[in-house]
Each structure stands twice: as structure tokens, then as C-alpha cells.
Amino acid sequence: MTRLRSLPEPATLINVYATYPELTNHLPDFLDRLMRGDSPFSAAERELLSGYVCGLNRCNYCCRAHVLAAAELGISEAVFDAVMADLDSAPVEERLKPVLRYVRQLTLAPGDVTDADAAAVYDAGWDDDAVIHAIMICAHFNFVTRIAQGAGLSGSEADLAEAAKRLAARGYTSSRDVVAELKAAT
């Protein structure tokens, strides 16, 4: 149930963007650079990282959208389920596991992140660029899950699948087109 009376029922993040542009206009460009720009991580890996952070936060709305986007980009939902169930035995590249552990620690207990947590990422062959990308993805999707859960956002499976296809094919700035369509329809 939507918690903001200014939003329709059910509401999605696009509704938040359309209703509060002064607070959200910067997000599509930032997200597109973070999630589709140059990075040591593939677009699919970034969607997996974001879905993992959202899953750790128990935000079904955000988690589902990013798991479906990862699937559109080649990482199956079964891989995501395995990562959530038991990261150690999950069928992901071994060098990605320390990154996933790092974002888990940063999400669940940010005050307890240690040099050893970062060292494990470096020891797996990643560099500063990977660490800052992991931090930024983690931070942003912790931010977004707070918006989604605080505002009571929800979406049908069809809405989330459509958003995932759009994000995979056209990136995050495509949300501006959806907001414009939404505003034109009202």
C-alpha cells in the first residue's frame, strides 16, 4: 500500500520521479553512469550487486526489478537465488564473491566494515575502481530501498518485467521517457 497520499495506488519509482522531480531529476543520469557507464563490472554483474543489496534489505519491489534486469542481461534468477541462499556455494565467479561479501557487510553493518573486507576484494584481483563502484552501487541501492519501502512502492510482476527489459535495453535514463509518457497521459 502506498504511503504517500500524492501517489497512485499502486505506485512505482516512476510515480515518485514524476511527482517529485525536484528531488529526483538527477537520479537517471547518475544511475546510467553507475550502472551502464565504464566499470570493472559488467552491466549484468552490477544488476546482480544491486539486486543483492535490495534483497538483503528485504525490498521485494527493488530486488525483483534488478533480478529481472540481471536476467535480461544474462544472469539467471536461479543464480541470484543461490547467492541469497548461500554465497559460498553460489555459481558465480569466485572473484565476484568477495565483492558480494563486501556489499553485504556495507549494507547490514556499515560500521563494522574493516580493512580486511576491502583486502579480500583486492586479493581477488580487483582494484580501487572496483571497490568504489561496489561502494557506490551499494550506497545507491540502500538509498533507493529506503525510498521504496518508506513510500510503500509496489509493482506487478508485469510492471517489473517491463521495467527490467527497458533498463537492460535502454539504460536508466529511459525512465525520463516513461515519466514524460505518464505526465502526458494525465
N, C-alpha and C positions, 0 to 999 in steps of 0.2 A: 504494500500500500504506500502510495506517495505521501511523503511527509511535508512537502511544500505545497501549500494551497494554490500557488500560482501555476503549478504544473498539471498537465492532464493525467488521467488515470488509464492505463499505466504509463509511467514516464520513463524515458531513456536519457542517456547522457546528451543526446542531440537536443532533447527538450530543454535541458539545463543550458546548453550552449545558446539556443535560440532565445530563451527567456532572460538570460543574464550575460549578454555579450560583453559588457564592460568588464566582467570578471574572467571571461573565458576566451576572448578573441585571440590571445597569444598562444593558446594551447595547441591548436592544429599544427602551426609551424614548428613549434618546439618538438612536438611528438613526431612529426615527419622526419626531422633531422635526427632525433634519437632512435627511432625505430626503423627508418629506411635509409638514412644517410650512411656515410662511411663509418664502419665499425669493425672491430675484430670479430664480432659475432655476426652470423648470417641473420637475415630477417626472420627466418623460422626459429633460430635459437633465441632471438630477442623476444619473439612471441611466447616461446616456452618459458623464458625467465619471467616475463610479465604475468603469464598465466599462473606460474608457480607462486609468485608473490601474492596475487589475488586469491589463490587457493589457500595459502597459509592464513590469509585474513578472513577466510570463510565468506568471501564475497562472490556468491554464485553468479550474479549478473556479470561482473567483470571477468571472472575466471572463465566462464563459458565463452564469452566473446573472444578472449585471447587463445583459448584452447582451440576453438574453431578456426581462428585465423592461422594458428600454427599448423593445423591440419591442412588448410588450404595451401600452405607453403611447404608441406611435405613431412611434418612431424605428426604422427597419428595420435589420436586420443588415447589409445592404449599405452603409448609411451608416457604421456602425461600422467595417466592413472598410475603407472608403475613408479614414476618419480614421486608422486604424492604418497604412495603406499610404502615404498622402501627405496630411497635414493641409492643406497649401496648396490642393490641388485638390479636397478633400472637399466634398460637397454639404451643408454645414452653414452656418448663418447666419454671415456674415463677423464679426459682433461676438462670436460664441462662440469663434472661433479663437484670439484672444489668451488667453482663459481656459484653453483646452486646452493652449496652449503653456506657460502658467504652471504648470499642474499637472504637465506633463511635466518641466519643469525642477525643480520641487519634488520630484518622485518620483525622477528619475535623478541629480540633482546638487544636493541641497538647499543645500549650502554655496556654490553658485555663483549662487543666486537674487540678482538685482540690483534696484535701484530701477527700472531700465528695463523689467524684466519686469513689474513692477506697473504702471508708467506705461502700458504697452501696453494693459493691461486697462482702466484709466481712460480712455485715449484712445478706446477702442471704445464708451464711453458707460456703463460700469459704475461703481458706487460702492463705498464701503467694505464695505457689506453683501454685495455680490457677491464681493469679494476674500476676506472672512473665510469665506463659505460655500464658496468654492472651496478655500481652505486646509483647512477642517475636513473636507470630503469627501475631499480628497487624503490628509490625515493619517490619517483613519479607515481608508480602504481600503488604505493602505500597512500599517497595523496589522493589518487582517484578513488580508491576503495572507500576512503572516508567520505568523499562526496557521494558516492553511490549508496553506501549504507546509511549515511546521515539523511539523505534526501528520499530514501526508500525507493530507489530506482529498480525497475524490473523490466524484463523484455521477454517476449515469447521466443520459443526456440527458432521460429521462422525469422523474427526480427534480428536475433543474434547471428543466425547463419547468414542473413543478407549483409549485416554489418561486417562480418568476417570476410566475406567474399569481396566487399568493397575495399576493406583495409588491405587485403592481400593484393588485389589488382591495382588499386589506385592510390594507396597510402593514406596517411592520416589527414592531409589537407582536403581530402574528398569530403570530409564532414562539413566543410563550408557549403558545398553544393547541396547536401541534404538539408542543412539549416535553411538555405535560400528556398528550396522546394517547399519546406514546411511552412515558412513565412508566407510564401506566395499562395499556398492553399488555404490560409486563414484570413 
